[in-house]
Amino acid sequence: MTTPALLPLSGRRIPTLSPGASSFPHHRATLRLSEKFILLLILSAFITLCFGAFFFLPDNSKHKRFDLGLEDVLIPHIDPPKEGKHASGQVIIHGQGGHDEHRHREEEESLRDKIRADHERALQEAKEKLRKSREELQAEIQTEKNKVVEDLKKKDIGPKPLPPVPMPKVVGVSDGEPPEPDVKEKRDKIREMMKHAWDSYRQYGWGHNELKPLAKKGHSTNIFGNSQLGASIVDALDTLYIMGLHEEFKDGQEWIEQNLDFSVNAEVSVFEVNIRFIGGLLAAYYLSGQEVFKLKAVQLAEKLLPAFNTPTGIPWAMVNLKSGVGRNWGWASAGSSILAEFGTLHMEFVHLTYLTGNPAYYQKVMHIRKLLAKMDRPNGLYPNYLNPRTGRWGQHHTSVGGLGDSFYEYLLKAWLMSDKTDAEARKTYDDAIEAIERHLIRKSNGGLTFIGEWKNGHLERKMGHLACFAGGMFALGADGSPDDKAGHYLQLGAEIAHTCHESYDRTVLKLGPEAFKFDSGLEAVAVRQNEKYYILRPEVIETYWYMWRFTHDPKYRQWGWEAAQAIDKYCRVSGGFSGVKDVYSSNPTYDDVQQSFFLAETLKYLYLLFSSDDLLPLESWVFNTEAHPLPVLHLGNITLPGSEPAQR
């Protein structure tokens, strides 16, 4: 019979027959040897082999020995006395003479005795195991597994204590009641909408990432790895706090303390988890002073760091929280990372370094900035795609909307958050905005200012709802603009706000579409059916709020109130708030998703719009791209761990 080859399978070896060989008998009657006896034979053969190999070794002290003494052992090159070099660059330390040979033989004999005793003990244990029943063995295996799990849990229990750092001065974290009764009435209505959204989530989707308000059950998407991380809870905390909904805030805090666990086998979006979870937890910590939020933020941040293990240091779009394995979205250009994702980490990571004393976070984001500074930019524009393996741009597509938006926002906000000391960030922002204004910003035939998208040398005359945040960004960055252009950028912000209001006003529901065009006689109107939806997005209202803060023009409150009324009329259902699929239809269908950013951003910006300016004043707070407020770091002469004083 042909000898069967042995192939590995799941850590075991199984017999397979070579071609043309006769098969093994199929009848179990021919294989009646006891399983225990076969196992004993294998163990005996293995032990005999070990003993044989050991006892038949030549007794020659010139052979390499088991211990790591000085005699006759190869070690890395050093310069001791009495040495002779090998061609390899290593050295042999010569023996100290024949008088040690007897001692060497005794040590080797002692080692043999020890190995013999170990083998006898192992054989005895194997015999004892073979006497046990299958059930007893399985119970022992399960006990060992449980012990390993418990040991791993013990290693994970309790985050490392964080170094004490001075709490940044926090001002304007509550109240903000407007003096005008009609404005207060509007603000109270926004608060009631928040309570309806939260109570619905509390009742029907608690612990899930988001809510399906019509189906009245939890909802999640792939950005959270389909794990139940309570995204709506974390995202809503700071909104609840500033609205004075303290019982609801306490409920959220208790859930986080008891249930928020990042040791899950889930592949999450680094960007989304950073802006929603780390941003939300840090904001809740700074507003409330509750340590649990800081500790949870740091636990999660440590899970994101493996995403930066790429040849360039540009992080992957996704990372598995358990394994640390990262990858990019399949749809992104040639396996690229996305500008708005790897470029929207700076605010949170600087605060992480400040709170933990760990320089890694600051160094990761500064490395990204330095790498981008060295790269050529077509027409001064940043393409939306960058390959993390090669460090080269992907498709030359530039947008201030999706894929690009918050990269520019975080350049400006890095400067603001540094108490306007990060001059490098400000210069990078100014240069980028200059190129955007030159190549992407145009006026339509009807006089509407819009921001188009640059695709392979061609300007697409389409603006997304996401790009409407830029009106607020231009206003926020006006102070400090080069060449006394503050007035120009404040005016540009006002023009963008006007265009985005038109995109709302030209629909049936008075809610804006996802994207709108400026050609073929149509202006600020969606053309494609798949661009006519509204998913409770905040960007237009965000711009209204910034413009209100900088100008106090009453039209911004009026426009914000129009949007709030439309949301309450067309998006409110008994189980929360839902997006709608067609803002041009008088009888729209719902998408049945209450987005977590509706609680984090849309309702927060509306509430702030109808509050006085002393609630979260912009001199003291900088909002991340998920509307989570982080305090300005007035570091003075203190430098962040890992930073260079010259950069501040």
N, C-alpha and C positions, 0 to 999 in steps of 0.2 A: 504494500500500500504506500502511496506517495505521502511523504510527511507533510502535514498541514502547516501552512505559514501562519505566523501570529501577527495579528493587526491590532493596534490599540483602538479601543472604543470607550470613551468616557472614563478614561483612567484605568480600564481593565484590558486584558488581552483575551481575544476569543479566537478559536480555530476556524480557519477558512481553507477550503480545498483549492489546490492549484488546478488549472485546466486539465481535463483528461483523467484526473485521479478518480478512483472509486470512492463512493460516498461512505460516510460513517453509517453503521447500522442504525435503523430508525427505531428499533424496539428498546424500551427502557429496561427490559429483562437482562440485556447484555451489560448494563451499567449499574449493577446493584451494590457497588462498594459504598460503604457508609460515607456521607459527606464529611463527617467529623474525622474519619480515618484518613481520607484524602488530604484534608487540611493539615493533619498531623504529619503525614508523609512529606508534604511540601515544607513545613516548618523544619522538620528534621533534616531534609536535604539542604536547606539554606544554612542551618547552623553548622552541619558537617562541612559544607563548603568554606564557611568562615574559619572554622578551626583548622581545616587543612591548609588554607592559604596562609594562615598565621604560623603554624608549626613548621612548615616547610620553607619558610623564609631563611636564606643563608644568614648565619650568625656572623655578620661582618660589620664592624663598627665604621667602615668607610662608607656604608650606605647612608642615605638620608635617614635621620631618626624621626620618631614621632613627636618628640618635644622640640621646642624652639630654643635649645641651648646655643652657645656660641660655636660649638665645633661643627665644622663641615656643613654649614648652612649658608645658602645664598641669601644675601641681604642687599638692600640698595646701597649704592656707592657712598662710603664714608672714608675717612683717613685715619684708621687706627694703626698701631705699630704692627710689624710683621705681616704685611698683606701682599697678595699677588693678584693682579687684575686679570679678568677675563676679557675677551674681545667685546663682550656684550656691554661692558661698562659697569658690570657688577663686580663685587670682590668676594673672595673667600677668606674668612678668618681661619687661620691655621690652628690645628689642635694644640693642646698644651702639653702633649707628651703621652707616653705609654702608660704612665702610672694611673691614668684615669680610666683605662679600658675595663678594669675589673668593676669599677663603679657603674660604667655604662651597661655592662651585662646584667648587673643586679637590678638596675632601673628597668631594663627591658623585660627581665623575668617578672618583676613586680607588675609591670603593665600587662603582661600576658595573664598573670593570675587574676588581675582585676577584670579583664575582658572575659576570661573563662567564667568567673563568678557572675558577671552580668548576663552572659548567655544562658547559664543554668537557671538564673532567676527568671529570665524571659521565657524559657522553655516551661518552667513550672507554672508561670502565669497563663501561658497558652493552654496547658493541660487543664487548668482550673476553668478557663473560659469554655473549653470544649465540653466540660461536664454540665454546663448550664443549659437550660432550655432556650429556645428561640425567643420566647417572651421575655425571659430574664435579660438576655443580651440586648434586645430592643429597648428595654427599660433603662439599662445602663447607658446605651448610646444616647437616648433622649436626655438623660440626666446630664451627661457631658455637654450636649448641645446647649441645654439651658444654662449651664455654668458659664460657657463661652459667651452667650448672649448677655448674661448678667455682668460679666467682667467688662464687656464692651460698653454696657450702659453706665457702669461705674466710671469708666474713663470719660464718658460724655456728660456725666451729671455735673451740673453747676458750672456755669461759665467762669473763666478765669476772672479774678477781680480786676477791675479797670483802675488805672491810676487816677488819683483825684486831680481834677482840673477845674479852674475857675469857671463857674457857670456864666456864660455871656449874659450881659444885662438884657433882660426881656421886659419890654414895655408894650402897653396897649394890647393885652391878650384877652380882654373882655370888655363888655359894655358897648361903647360906640353908638349909644342911642342918639338918633338924629333929633334936633330940636323941633323940626316941623312935624305936626301931627299926621299929615297925609303921607309923608315919607315913612314915618314910623309904622303906619298902617300897612304900607307896601312891604316893609321889612318883616313885619309879623306874618304876613302872608307867605313870604319865602320860607320863614321858619316853620310854618305849618306844613308846607310842601316837603321840607326836609323830614319832618316828623312822620309824615305819611310814607315817604320812601323808606325810612329806617324801620318803622313799625311793621311795614309789609315784609321787608327782608327778615326782620326778627321773627316774624310769625311763620313765614313760608320757606325761607332759604337759609336759616341760621347756620353758620359754619361753612356753607358753600361759598364759592368765590363771588358769584353774582346771583341774580334772581330772575326767574321767568314769571313776570307778574300776572300774565293771563292763565298760564298753566298752574300758577301758585306752587312752584317748586324751585329747587336750586338749579343753578346754571354754571357752566365753566367752559373755558376755551383752551386751546393748546398753548397759549402763552403762559398758562399756569401749570402745564404738564398734566392736566386733568386731575390734579391733587386738590384736596379740600383745605385751602390755606386761609379761608375767611377774608378774601381780598377786600370785600365791601366793608368789613369791620375796620380793617387797618386804614383803608382809604378814607373812611368817614370820620375817624376819631377827632381830628383837629377841627373839622366843620362843626361837629357836635359841641366841642369845647367852646369855641368862640360864640356859638349861638346860645350858650348857657344851658344846653340840654345835658345836665350833669348826671342824671340817672342813666340815661342812654349811654353816656360816655363810660360810666362805671360798669355797665353790662359788657361793653366792648372790652374794657380792660380785663375783666374777669375771664372772658373767653380767651383772650391772648395769654394770660398767665397760665391757664389750665390746659389749653388745647393747641396753641400755635407751636408746631414742631417742624423744624426744617430738615430733620434727619429722615427724609422720605425719598423713595426712589422715583423722583419726578424730574423730567427735563423741562426747564423753565426758560423764559426769555430773560436774559441778563438785564436788558434795558427796562422792560416792564416791571420786573421785580425790584429793580433799583429805584425807579421813580415812585412806584406805588407803595412798596413795603418798606424799604429803607428810608425813603423820604417821609412816608407817613409815620413810621415809628419814631424817627428823629424829631419830627415836628411835634408829635404827641409828648415826647420827653421834654422838649424845651418849653412847651406851653404849660404842662402840668407838673413837671419836676419828678414824675414817677420813674424810678430807676428801671423798672421792668422793660420799658420801651427801649431804653438805650441798650440794655443787655440783649434783647431780642434782635435789635438792628445789627449789633456786632456779630451775633451768632450767624445771622444770614449773610452778612458781608464776607465772613470767612469762607462760606460755601461758594461764593461767587469768584473768589480769587483764582481758582484753577482755570477759569475761562480765559485768563490772560496768558496761559502757557501755549503760546503760538510762536512761530519763528520770528515774528516782527514785534510781538507784544500787543498787537491789535487784538482785542478779545473776540472770541466766538460769539455768535448771536445767542446761542443756547448753551446751557450747562446742566448736567445731571447733578442735583443737589447731593446725592449719595455717593456717586462714583467720581464726580469731578470731571467726567468726560464731556468735552464740548464739541459743537459742530455749528455749521451755518444753515440758514434757511435754504431749502432746495431751490426756491424760485429766484434767489438773489443772483445777480450777474456773475457767472463763472465762479461760484463758491465764495463770493465776496462777503465781507462784513459791511454794515450799513452806517453811513456817516452819522445819522441822527441817533443811532443806538450807541456806538462806541464813543460818540462825542457828547453824550448826555450822562456823564458819570461824575463830572468834576465837583459839583456842589456837594453831593452826598459824600464823596470819598474824602474831600478836604475835611469835612466835619468828622468823619470817622477817624482820621488821623489825629485831629484835635482831641477827640474824646478818649481815644485808646492809647495814644502815644506810639502807635505802630506806624512807621513811615511808609509801609508798603502801599497803602491806599493812595497817598499823595504822589508817591513815585510812579505808580501805574498810570495815573491820569496825566502827569507831567511828561512821561515818556511819549504818550500819544500826541501831546501837543508838539513836542520837539520833533517827532517823526514827520508830522504834517507840515511843519515849518520848513523842512528840508526838501519837500517834494515840489515838483513843477505843477502849476495849476493852470489849466487851459483858460485863457482870458481872465486869469485871476480868480476863476470860479472853482469851488470844491465839488468834484463829482460825488454822487451819492454812494458809490461803491468802491471799496478798497479791499484787495485780496490780502488776508492776514498771513498767507504763506510767502507770497512774493513781495509784498509791500508795493504793489502797483495798482493804479486805478483800474477799475472795471469799466463798464459802459459809461460814456461821458454824458451823464444825465444829471443836471443840477436843478434842485427845487428848494424853495423856501417853504413848501408844503410838506406832505409826507415824504419820508426818507431823508430829508435834510433839515427840516425846521428847527428842532431844539438844539442842534449843534451851534447855530448862530446865537440863539438865546443864551446858551450856557457860557459862551465867550464873554458876552456882556455881563452876565450875572456873576461870573467868576471875579470880575473886576469890582462889581458892587459889593459882593460878599467879603472881599478882602479889605473893605473900608477904602476902596479906590486906590489901593497900593499896588495891585497886580497890573502894572503898566503893559506888560507883554500881552495879557489877555485883551486889554482895551485896544491896543494897536492892531491885534489880529482881527478883532471885531470890526474896527473902522475900515480896514483894508477890504474885508469880505463884503461889507455893506456897500462900499464904493463900487465894487465889481458888480454886485447885484443890481444896484441902481443903474449902472451903465448898460447892462445886458438884459436884465429881466423885467424891469419896471417900465410900463408903458401906459399911455392914456388911450382910451377907446375913442371911437368916433363920437360917442355921446358924452365924452368928457369924464369917464370913470377911470380912475387910476387903478391898475391891477398889477399883480406880480405873476408873470408867466413862468413857464418851465423850459429850460434849455435842454434840447435833446439832439446830440450829435451835430452841433452847429446850427440848429434851427430853433427858433422861439415858438413854442406852442402857446397860443393865446387862450389859455385855460387856467383858472385859479381854483384851488381846492379850499374847502371850508377850513382845513388845518392851517392854511397859509394866512388866514384872517387874524391869527395871533400877532402877526408882524406889525399891525398898526400899534398895538400896545408896546411892542418891543422898540419900535422907532421912537415912541414918546418917552419910554423909560431911558433910552440911551441918548436922548437929545442933549441933556446936560452933560458936558464933558466931550462933546463932539469937536473934532478938529476944525480949524479955520472959522470959528464962530458960526457954525452951522446949526446951532441948537434950534433956532426958529424954523429952519428948513425941515428938520427931521420931525419936529412937533407937527408941522403942517402936513408932512407926508403921512404921519400916523393918522391924522384927521381924515385925509383923503381915502386911506385904506378902510378906515372905520365906515365912511360913507358908502363906499363900494360894497362892503359886506352887508351893510344894512339894506342896500338895494337888493341884494341877492335874497334877503328875507322878504322884503316888501313886495317883490314881484312874484311871490307864490300865493297859492290859495290859502294855505294854512298860516302864512306869515312866519314860517320857519324855513331856515336856509337849507338848500340842497348840499350834497357832499362835494360837488364840483360844478362850476359854471363857466360858460365860454363867452368870448368877446369877438365873435366873427359872424359872417353871414347875416348881418342885420340883427342878430340876437346879442344882447348884452346882459351879463349877470344872471343868465338863465341856464339851467341844465338842459342838455340835449338828449343824452342817452338815458334810457330807463334805469340803468344800474348806477346812475349818479343823482337820482332824484330823492334819495332817502335822507332822513334825519335821525341820527342815533343818539340824541340827547347831548350833542357835542357842546363844549364850552367856549371855543376860541373867539367867537364874535362877541360874546358877553364879556370875556376877559379883556378884549380891546376896549369895549365900552367903559369898563371899570378904570383901566389905566388912563383913558382920555378924560374921564370925570375927575380923577385925582389931580391931573396936571392942568386942567382948564376950568373945571367946575361949570362947563357949559351944560345947561339943563337938558339939552336934547339927548345926552347920553343916558340919563336916567329915564327919559321918556322911551327911548329905543329899548332899553333893558326891560322896562315894564311891559312893553308890547310883546317881547319874547317870552317873558315869564307867563303872561296871560295865555299866549298861544300854547306853551308847554302844558299849562294846567288844563286847558280846554281839550287839546287833541292828543296828548300823550298820557294823561292821567287815567288810570283804570282802578278798579277796586283793590287790586293786589299790588299797586305800586305805580311806576311810570314805565312806559314802553316807547321805544323808537317807532317811527312810522316809515313805510316803504315808498311813499310818493307824496311829496309836499305840494304837488300841483293838483292833487285829487281832493274833492270835497268829501269823499268817503274813503279815507285811507285805511289800509290794512296795517296791523301792528307787526313788528318783528319779534315781539315777546321777549325782550331783554332789557332789564334795568342795569345799565352799565355802572361799574363801581365809580368811574370818573364823574358820573352825574352827581353823586354825593360829595366827591372830593373837590370837584372843580365848578361845575355849572351852578349848583346851588350856593356854593361858597362865594363865588364872584357876584352873584345876584345879591346876596346878603350884604356883602361889603359895599356894593354899589349904593345901597340904601342905608348905609351906616355913616357915621361921621369919620373924618380922616384920622382920628386918634385911635381907631381900632386897627391894629397891625400897620403902623406908619411905615412908609417905604424907606425912611432914613434908617430904620432899625431892622427891617425884615426883608428878605429876598425870597420870592416864591419859586419853588422848583417847577418843573414843567407839568407836574400833576397838581399844582396849586398848594403844595405843602410848604408853609412858611418856615424858613430857617434863619436864625439871627445873623446879622452882620458880625463878623469876627474882628473886633477891635483889638488886635493882637499887640499893637504898640511895638515894643522892642522884642517881643517874643517871636521866635521863628518856629514854624511847624517842624516836627521831626522829619528828617529826610530832605528838607528844603535847603536851599542855599540863600544866605542873607541877601546876596546881590540881586536875587530875583524878586525881592519884596520891596 
